[in-house]
Amino acid sequence: MQKYNVFVYGTLMKGFSNYKHYLEGRSNVKFLGMAKVEGYSMYHVSYFPGIVPDKGESILGEVYQVDEKLLRQLDILEAEGHMYIRQKESAYLDTGEKIDVYLYVWNLPVKENCKKVEMMPWRPL
């Protein structure tokens, strides 16, 4: 069965609501570690974050290995193709290993009142 590495940086991280619903305690999920992705900055776009391309910036998050069924569920959660676009990028695990991951990039405008996330990993306002 095909496995996919997914980089998460908001409510899908450990301790947050979507983690508990989608990732916690599932046999089809494997935590690979904390990671960094370069070329993006993060904003509080609502009560959750969104990332946008930004050369010279980087974001921190977690990487999970999931199966295709769960990846499709995450696509629905993230409104893939509307609110977010799933893209393939390189991530650097905290071990230094470089791996390919999918991540969800914010696809709507970042409003003027959206605060940039300066402290990583993300925490709600």
N, C-alpha and C positions, 0 to 999 in steps of 0.2 A: 504494500500500500504506500502510495506517495506521501511524503512528509514535507511540510513547508515551515520555514522559519519566519516568524512574525515578530517585528519590533513594535512594542507597545510603550506609550509614553504618558498616558493619562489614566482614565478610569478603569482601564484593563490591567493596571499594575497591581501588585500585591497590596492588599489592605483596602482596596476601593470597590465600589458596588459592582461594576461589570466584571472585575476579576472573580468575585465570589459567584457570580451567575454563569460565567462562560469558561473559566480556566481552573478554578480551585477544585482539587480532588478528582479530576477526570483522568481516566486511564489513557486517553488519546492526547494528553498534553504533557510535554516535558519542558521544564525550566532549563534554559541553557546559560543564563547569567545576565548580569548587568552589561550594558553596552552603550557605545557612543556612535552616533551617525553624524557625519560632517556635511556641511552645505545647507543647513536648515536653521531657522530660528522658530521659537515657539511663542504663541500668544494665548491669553485667556480669551477665547472667542465666545464663551458663555460660561456655564459652570464646569466646563470641560475645556481642554486645550486643543489647538490646531497648530500644525507646523506649515511653514511656507519656505520655499527655496530662498537661501540667503548665503551667498559665498562668504567664507571666512567665519561663519558661525557653526556651532554644533549643538546637538541635543543629547540628553541622556535618557535611557529607558531600560526596559527588560526585553529579553528575547525568549520566545517560547516556540517549541516545535509542535505543530498541530497537523491533523489530517485534513483531507479535502472537505469533508463534511463540516468540520468546525470552521475552516477558512471561509466557507460560504455563509455560515452563520455570522461570522465577524463582518463580512461584506454587507450583510443586511443591517446589522447593528450600526455600522459606520455610514450607512446610506451611500455605499460605494457607487460612484458615477454621478452623484449629486453633491452631497456635503463633503465627501472625501473621495480621493482617487487613490486606489491601491497601486503602489509603484515598487519596483525592485531596486534595492540599493545595497551598498556594502556597509556593514556594521563592524565595529571593533569590540569584541567581548572584553571584559575586564581582565582576561588572561592574556590579551594581546592578539588573540586569533582573529583574523579577518574572515567574515562569513557573509554570504548573500542572504538578505532578508526582504520580506515584504513590509511596507509601512504605509500608513494612511496619511496622505497629504491633504490639507485643507483646500477645498475647491471653491469656496465662497470668498467674497472680499473681507479683508481684515479691516474692521471699522476703526475710525479714529480713536474711539474710547476703549479699544481693546488694549489691555496692558501686556507688554512683552514679559515673558517668563524669564527672569534673570537667574534665579536659584534653581538648580537642577538636582535631582529629578523633580518633576512637577508636583505641586501640592495645590489644593483648591484655595481660592482667595478667602 
